[in-house]
Each structure stands twice: as C-alpha cells, then as structure tokens.
Amino acid sequence: MFRLDNEGHVSVGDNCFFNDNCQINCHDKINFGNNVICGQNVLFFGHDHDYKNNIYDFVKKEIKIGNNVWIGANCIILKGVTIGYNVVIAAGTIVMKNIESNKIVYQRKDNVYKEYKR
C-alpha cells in the first residue's frame, strides 16, 4: 500500500519487488534504487508526528534505498534513513540510522524467561 500526502513522492528503480502487506507512508521523498527486494510486512515511514509542538504536524525526512538491497520480512524503515548499496537487513529489524554499503544488519533480540508460580 502506498500512502502519499500532497508533497509525497516515491520513485522505484528497476527490478524491485515488494512482497505481501508492504506499506509505504510518504510525506517527503522515498527513493528505491534498482534490485530492491522487500519481504512481507515491511513498513516505510517518512515522517513522525511533531509531539513536542503540535501533534497534528509532521516532521518529514527523505528515505533513500540504494541498489541491490534485500529487506527481510517485518522490518521497519524510519524517516531520514539512507541505506547504501549491497545491503541485507535481517527480518524484524528496525532501521533508525544510516547503513553503509556492503553490510548485513540485524537487530539482536534476546528472549527473557522467568519462572512464575500459580
């Protein structure tokens, strides 16, 4: 699903693939290079609400995705992020900062197990 406001602009390069339930919410610009693959349920948010001043206003920033990028299922890409070339982003990763080219990125998640008694 693409959701664009009046100033939103999305450009998609050649040979890109967006799997089921991907969502692109764009209030500025989102640029996809060539050969970008997105797994299921990948979300792109090019804005946040301006909660410090007026919750109904937005803070908008461009998202740039380079060539040959594979974004795994259930990832979230946030505003202002630039992803370089030849990048793999593992499933379930939240991307809040720029990623340099030729990187594999994953978010560590540890399960916590606690005993409980009834």
N, C-alpha and C positions, 0 to 999 in steps of 0.2 A: 504494500500500500504506500502510495506517495501522498504526503500532506504538505502542501506548499502554501505559505501566506503570499501576500501581494508582491513582496520583494524576493521571494524564494526562487532559486534557480538550481536545478540539478543537471549535471552533464555526466553521461555514461559513455565510457570508451568502448572499443571493440571487444567482442568475445567475453562479455560479462555475464554472470549467472547469479540470480537471486532465488534461493530456494523458498519453500512454503513459508508464509507468515512473516516475511521480512517487512520492516516498516522504516520509511524514510520521512522524517519530520523536519522540514527545512524552512527556516525563516531568513537565511542568508544565502550561502552557496555550499553545495556539496558536489565535489568533483571526483569521479571514479576514473582511474586510468584504464588501461587495457588489461584483459585477462584477470579480472577480479571475480573471485568465487565467494559467495556468501552462503553459509549453511542455513538451516531452518532457524526462524525466530530471531534473526539478527536485527537489532534496533539502532538507528542513527538519529541522534538528537542534536540539531544545530543551534539550540538555544536553551536557556533556563529562564525561569521566572525571576524577576528582579525583586526578591523578597525583602531586601533592605530598604527599598524606596517605595515601590508600588507593585504589588503582587500581580497586577494586570499588565505590567510592562514586561518586556523581554530583554535579556542580554543575549545578543546574537553573535556567533562567530562561525567562520568558514570551517568546513571539514575537507581535507584533501587525502585521497587514497591513491597511492602510486600504482604502477604496473605490477602484474604478477603477484597479487595479494590474495591469500586464502584466509577467510574469516570463518572460524568454526561456529557451530550452532550455539544459539543463546548468548552471543556476545552483545555488548552494548558499546557503541562508539559515541563519545560525547563531544560537545562543541569545542572548536578551536584546535582539534587534533589534526596533525599531519602524519600519515603513515607512509613510510618510504617504499622503495621497490623491493620485490622478492621477500615479502614478509609473510609469516604464518602466525596467526593468532589462534590459540587453542580455545576450544569450546568453553563457554561460560566466563570468559574474560571481560572485565570492564576496562575500557581504554579511556584514560583521562589525560594522558600525556603523549607527546610525540613519540613515534617509534622510528628509529633509524633504519635504513635499508639493510637487507640481508640478516634479519633477526627472526628468531622464533620467540613468541611471547606467550606466557601463560601466567595465570594467577594462582598462587598457592592457596589451597584451602585445606585446612585440617579439620577433621571431624572430632568433636569432643563427646566422650562417652562418660556419663555419670551414673552411678548406682542410685536407685531410689527404692524405697520400701513403702509398701502399702499398709 
